[in-house]
């Protein structure tokens, strides 16, 4: 029995071995994109879809983030659906609970609450070319466990068994799959650079998994990170009802902080009069939304574009923001709160309270790294993370200091190493999407929406659709409207499948990358948002987006300060891997006189098998001194070997190759000890690459085997 293309049904129900549930449309994720798609499908008269959400409730980031002060930093009139605007926002930037209520109301208004299934993870998608259909693996979890982070799930399984988290798996099929999975899903774990986690006896939790059962009254609190989340909750912790005794906030590098726009005529008047005005005055709500849009677009042309006029406008704006900072915070913070990169390179903080709270004697901001944990204290220093510790003119302290600590709160961002992670998607040629992306240089999709080789699959809010200056909802709505136009043709039987042509996808990506080279990300950033070989993709700010937005001083970009590479080997398959380091910008004269663009250095090792030292590499560390990396172009080995040591990290691409599979990642500045981390991963294996600073540790760790030269 073949499924009808327009109805949810059980296929082969009498045959247990071959029976499956069929969905015309399967939607991954019930965040704002999944909710918008569900609403628009229902409005179009089609309700034969199912939304699978791995968390225990709808709303995506507005479900998981419940920390004190969580709020939207985009004007709510612009952060709401054009097809169902909300005229009753209580402020210009409403709190998370109010946004959650709005999203819930959309589901109720369009009558698809019953179409959402929680605590269900879509773990794998596989295209069945013969049947022209997607096969999806669903993993059902114990009620409420979908809200746990990956580390929390692992800990629960270790303590109570797999059944305490996972119930069962089911294989279903779908004609069309729409991924509405958000990018900021999995919170970063405890920083590996900070030793002694097990010795600390107080509570430790991430802001995205706020533990409201932990009382903060009269407690000494340490906050790690100074991103957007921390800027919202830190100012509240010393006030009612939290009343923390002290706050020590650890900052790796300063964010650019801009003033948050205020409500017209004041917040009280906005709350009192705007609902009635927007509801009754024709066109007023639309005009206000249009003004919010125009103001956001102005930022693109003044900040993000990269030409001589933009250089001047950015410098003027940066001078204004530094002057504003110095007028608001104590003088002791002036140096550490002055960024050394262009505004727009990283996510700006729209602030109404963080700068002001730094005048509170109970709150202390520092760039000293955490170097040790004790049961009831934290040691910070010696050293500092910003500015450059070798800067002799800096007056920022570097001395060691032990501070009392009862609670530690992580505001260190999310795990975003790959798009769609951890969902595995296998297309019609048997290739996994991540491997296709790696082979082509990085995450990409036609219009940020579709990939060749993956028919009937639509990625809502995919690569290069987050602009950094505008509303996420605007982008996802545009993609949803485009998707629905294509979906209709499939469901009406006009076409069996919809797939973008390979040449169109590649041409689109080239256009995007060429245009991005003329933006601030390419021209004005100390910390690049550019991945391997100059490939740019949102959420890949030097490899991943983090709320603490790691940056480095210029000294740390000089490869000569590093003594070699350490490979942290995870899963292996017994195959030979080649680590490739490439400086694509380097120009060299070949023996025949022709110009050679780029220089490669390579080293090989075997993972999960013998590598010449009599031990398995899997789960171990492998130390690779610079001398083990050999130039691939023969004739100038000595000269090119020296070029590697004097290269700038920002010019290098780091690649891991196993036969046809190539894993590309850009290194990211990691910890205060001068480490630079880069992550490689796919279905075949995963590794973590570390550049170790000569000044920090000249020798490899004892657990690291040395690659024989």
Secondary structure by P-SEA (a helix, b strand, c coil): ccccccccccccccccccbbbbbcbbbccccaaaaaaaaaaaaaccccbbbbbccccccccccccccccccccccccccccccccccccccccccaaaaaaaaaaaaaaacccccccccccccbbbbcccccbbbbbbbbcccccccccaaaaaaaaacccccccccbbbbbbbcbbbbccccccccccccccccccccccccccccccccccccccccbbbbccccccccccccccccccccccbbbbbbcccccccccccccccaaaaaccaaaaaacccaaaaaaaaaaaaaaaaaaaacccccaaaaaaaaaaaaaaaaaaaacccccccccccccccccccccccccccccccccccbbbbcccccccccccccccccccccccccccccccbbbbbbbbcbbbbccccccccccccbbbbccccccaaaaaaaacccccccccccccccccccccccccccccccaaaaaaaaaaaaaaaaaaaaacccccccccaaaaaaaaaaaaaaaaacccccccccccccccccccccccccbbbcccccccccccccccccbbbbbccccccbbbbbbbbcccbbbbccccccccccccbbbbbcccccccccccccbbbbbccccccccccccaaaaaaaaaacccccbbbbbbcccbbbbbbbccccccbbbbbbbbcccbbbbbbbcccccccccccccccccc
